[in-house]
Amino acid sequence: MPKPTIFGFLILTAALYAASTAAPVEHLTPRNNLRKRNPVTPLPPPPAFIPTFNSEQFEYLKAHNDLRLKSGVPPLVWDANLTAEAHAWAVQRRGDCDYRRHSSNRHGESIYWMSYKEFTPYDVVKYWYNEYKFYDHKKNVCLCKPERPGCECGHYLNVVWSTSKRVGCSGVVYCDNQKGVYVVCQYDPAGLIPGINPFTGFKL
């Protein structure tokens, strides 16, 4: 009697596998009782941003006006349009979180960035205001030549510019991929006008 070979064993295994796969699949539950899968419904878009003078906006306004009072310039009022534009720019920068890049609108603008949400509205505005130490108030010139990260005066001057009347801030916007958090404040009329005294609005 001939002995089985490896080749014969493989043929037998393949035949058994083919027979098993060809067998019909039987469901114990009748077809009409099987649960149907519902298609995945996409999430609705986030609601449109509606600027509201809430407690956060109040804190941004109060921080500005407390520091402006310290500098002897008139207070600002909150502005819904500026708030909406500041928020729109912060959202537009969510992808790269580039706090050195400003919008192209006609308003004054200050931008704040931090890795984590560990600040209050007052902390943000005071951070900008602290640039006063780089400003020569007798000569009305910035001591940073050229201005650069860590040595600049523009944010400070935006906060205290005497002829600005209105302000609006974005509030905190979280950047994508945990790149940090972003705050934008905008001012109108814009300051930083060459040849103008920031504290009086008159020509130097």
Contacts in CASP RR format, 6 or more apart in sequence:
PFRMAT RR
TARGET T0000
AUTHOR 0000-0000-0000
METHOD contacts of the structure
MODEL  1
MPKPTIFGFLILTAALYAASTAAPVEHLTPRNNLRKRNPVTPLPPPPAFI
PTFNSEQFEYLKAHNDLRLKSGVPPLVWDANLTAEAHAWAVQRRGDCDYR
RHSSNRHGESIYWMSYKEFTPYDVVKYWYNEYKFYDHKKNVCLCKPERPG
CECGHYLNVVWSTSKRVGCSGVVYCDNQKGVYVVCQYDPAGLIPGINPFT
GFKL
27 34 0 8 1.000
49 84 0 8 1.000
49 87 0 8 1.000
49 88 0 8 1.000
49 91 0 8 1.000
51 57 0 8 1.000
51 80 0 8 1.000
51 81 0 8 1.000
51 83 0 8 1.000
51 84 0 8 1.000
51 87 0 8 1.000
51 168 0 8 1.000
53 78 0 8 1.000
53 80 0 8 1.000
56 121 0 8 1.000
56 171 0 8 1.000
57 78 0 8 1.000
57 83 0 8 1.000
57 168 0 8 1.000
57 169 0 8 1.000
57 171 0 8 1.000
58 78 0 8 1.000
59 120 0 8 1.000
59 121 0 8 1.000
59 122 0 8 1.000
60 121 0 8 1.000
60 124 0 8 1.000
60 125 0 8 1.000
60 167 0 8 1.000
60 168 0 8 1.000
60 169 0 8 1.000
60 171 0 8 1.000
60 185 0 8 1.000
61 76 0 8 1.000
61 77 0 8 1.000
61 78 0 8 1.000
61 167 0 8 1.000
61 168 0 8 1.000
62 121 0 8 1.000
62 122 0 8 1.000
63 121 0 8 1.000
63 122 0 8 1.000
63 124 0 8 1.000
63 125 0 8 1.000
63 126 0 8 1.000
64 75 0 8 1.000
64 76 0 8 1.000
64 125 0 8 1.000
64 159 0 8 1.000
64 167 0 8 1.000
64 185 0 8 1.000
65 75 0 8 1.000
65 76 0 8 1.000
66 122 0 8 1.000
67 125 0 8 1.000
67 126 0 8 1.000
67 129 0 8 1.000
67 159 0 8 1.000
67 160 0 8 1.000
68 74 0 8 1.000
68 75 0 8 1.000
68 76 0 8 1.000
68 159 0 8 1.000
68 160 0 8 1.000
69 75 0 8 1.000
71 160 0 8 1.000
71 199 0 8 1.000
72 199 0 8 1.000
73 160 0 8 1.000
73 161 0 8 1.000
73 162 0 8 1.000
73 199 0 8 1.000
74 162 0 8 1.000
74 165 0 8 1.000
76 164 0 8 1.000
76 165 0 8 1.000
76 166 0 8 1.000
76 167 0 8 1.000
76 187 0 8 1.000
77 165 0 8 1.000
77 166 0 8 1.000
77 167 0 8 1.000
78 166 0 8 1.000
78 167 0 8 1.000
78 168 0 8 1.000
79 166 0 8 1.000
79 167 0 8 1.000
79 168 0 8 1.000
79 188 0 8 1.000
82 107 0 8 1.000
82 166 0 8 1.000
82 167 0 8 1.000
82 168 0 8 1.000
82 186 0 8 1.000
82 187 0 8 1.000
82 188 0 8 1.000
83 168 0 8 1.000
83 169 0 8 1.000
83 170 0 8 1.000
85 103 0 8 1.000
85 105 0 8 1.000
85 107 0 8 1.000
85 186 0 8 1.000
86 109 0 8 1.000
86 168 0 8 1.000
86 169 0 8 1.000
86 170 0 8 1.000
86 171 0 8 1.000
86 184 0 8 1.000
86 185 0 8 1.000
86 186 0 8 1.000
87 170 0 8 1.000
87 171 0 8 1.000
87 173 0 8 1.000
87 184 0 8 1.000
89 103 0 8 1.000
89 105 0 8 1.000
89 109 0 8 1.000
89 170 0 8 1.000
89 184 0 8 1.000
90 170 0 8 1.000
90 171 0 8 1.000
90 173 0 8 1.000
90 182 0 8 1.000
90 183 0 8 1.000
90 184 0 8 1.000
91 170 0 8 1.000
91 173 0 8 1.000
92 103 0 8 1.000
93 99 0 8 1.000
93 101 0 8 1.000
93 173 0 8 1.000
93 175 0 8 1.000
93 182 0 8 1.000
94 173 0 8 1.000
94 174 0 8 1.000
94 175 0 8 1.000
94 176 0 8 1.000
94 182 0 8 1.000
95 175 0 8 1.000
95 176 0 8 1.000
95 177 0 8 1.000
95 179 0 8 1.000
96 175 0 8 1.000
96 179 0 8 1.000
97 113 0 8 1.000
97 175 0 8 1.000
97 176 0 8 1.000
97 179 0 8 1.000
97 180 0 8 1.000
97 182 0 8 1.000
99 111 0 8 1.000
99 112 0 8 1.000
99 113 0 8 1.000
99 182 0 8 1.000
100 111 0 8 1.000
100 149 0 8 1.000
102 109 0 8 1.000
102 111 0 8 1.000
103 109 0 8 1.000
103 184 0 8 1.000
105 186 0 8 1.000
106 188 0 8 1.000
106 190 0 8 1.000
107 186 0 8 1.000
107 187 0 8 1.000
107 188 0 8 1.000
107 190 0 8 1.000
108 158 0 8 1.000
108 164 0 8 1.000
108 186 0 8 1.000
108 187 0 8 1.000
108 188 0 8 1.000
108 190 0 8 1.000
108 191 0 8 1.000
108 192 0 8 1.000
109 158 0 8 1.000
109 184 0 8 1.000
109 185 0 8 1.000
109 186 0 8 1.000
109 187 0 8 1.000
110 128 0 8 1.000
110 154 0 8 1.000
110 155 0 8 1.000
110 158 0 8 1.000
110 159 0 8 1.000
110 184 0 8 1.000
110 185 0 8 1.000
110 187 0 8 1.000
111 182 0 8 1.000
111 183 0 8 1.000
111 184 0 8 1.000
112 119 0 8 1.000
112 124 0 8 1.000
112 127 0 8 1.000
112 128 0 8 1.000
112 182 0 8 1.000
112 183 0 8 1.000
112 184 0 8 1.000
113 180 0 8 1.000
113 181 0 8 1.000
113 182 0 8 1.000
113 183 0 8 1.000
114 180 0 8 1.000
114 181 0 8 1.000
115 180 0 8 1.000
115 181 0 8 1.000
116 180 0 8 1.000
116 181 0 8 1.000
117 172 0 8 1.000
117 174 0 8 1.000
117 181 0 8 1.000
119 127 0 8 1.000
121 169 0 8 1.000
121 171 0 8 1.000
124 183 0 8 1.000
124 185 0 8 1.000
125 159 0 8 1.000
125 185 0 8 1.000
127 155 0 8 1.000
128 155 0 8 1.000
128 156 0 8 1.000
128 158 0 8 1.000
128 159 0 8 1.000
129 155 0 8 1.000
129 156 0 8 1.000
129 159 0 8 1.000
129 160 0 8 1.000
130 156 0 8 1.000
131 152 0 8 1.000
131 153 0 8 1.000
131 154 0 8 1.000
131 155 0 8 1.000
131 156 0 8 1.000
132 153 0 8 1.000
132 156 0 8 1.000
134 142 0 8 1.000
134 143 0 8 1.000
134 144 0 8 1.000
134 151 0 8 1.000
134 152 0 8 1.000
134 153 0 8 1.000
134 156 0 8 1.000
135 141 0 8 1.000
135 142 0 8 1.000
135 143 0 8 1.000
135 153 0 8 1.000
135 156 0 8 1.000
135 157 0 8 1.000
136 142 0 8 1.000
136 143 0 8 1.000
140 197 0 8 1.000
140 198 0 8 1.000
140 204 0 8 1.000
142 152 0 8 1.000
142 153 0 8 1.000
142 154 0 8 1.000
143 151 0 8 1.000
143 153 0 8 1.000
144 151 0 8 1.000
144 152 0 8 1.000
144 153 0 8 1.000
147 153 0 8 1.000
147 154 0 8 1.000
154 192 0 8 1.000
157 191 0 8 1.000
157 192 0 8 1.000
157 198 0 8 1.000
158 164 0 8 1.000
158 185 0 8 1.000
158 187 0 8 1.000
158 191 0 8 1.000
158 192 0 8 1.000
160 198 0 8 1.000
160 199 0 8 1.000
161 187 0 8 1.000
161 191 0 8 1.000
161 192 0 8 1.000
161 198 0 8 1.000
162 198 0 8 1.000
162 199 0 8 1.000
162 200 0 8 1.000
162 201 0 8 1.000
163 189 0 8 1.000
163 191 0 8 1.000
163 196 0 8 1.000
163 201 0 8 1.000
164 187 0 8 1.000
164 188 0 8 1.000
164 189 0 8 1.000
164 190 0 8 1.000
164 191 0 8 1.000
165 188 0 8 1.000
165 189 0 8 1.000
166 187 0 8 1.000
166 188 0 8 1.000
167 185 0 8 1.000
167 186 0 8 1.000
167 187 0 8 1.000
167 188 0 8 1.000
168 185 0 8 1.000
168 186 0 8 1.000
168 187 0 8 1.000
169 183 0 8 1.000
169 184 0 8 1.000
169 185 0 8 1.000
169 186 0 8 1.000
170 182 0 8 1.000
170 183 0 8 1.000
170 184 0 8 1.000
170 185 0 8 1.000
171 183 0 8 1.000
171 184 0 8 1.000
172 181 0 8 1.000
172 182 0 8 1.000
172 183 0 8 1.000
173 181 0 8 1.000
173 182 0 8 1.000
173 183 0 8 1.000
173 184 0 8 1.000
174 180 0 8 1.000
174 181 0 8 1.000
174 182 0 8 1.000
175 181 0 8 1.000
175 182 0 8 1.000
191 198 0 8 1.000
195 203 0 8 1.000
195 204 0 8 1.000
196 202 0 8 1.000
196 203 0 8 1.000
196 204 0 8 1.000
197 203 0 8 1.000
197 204 0 8 1.000
END
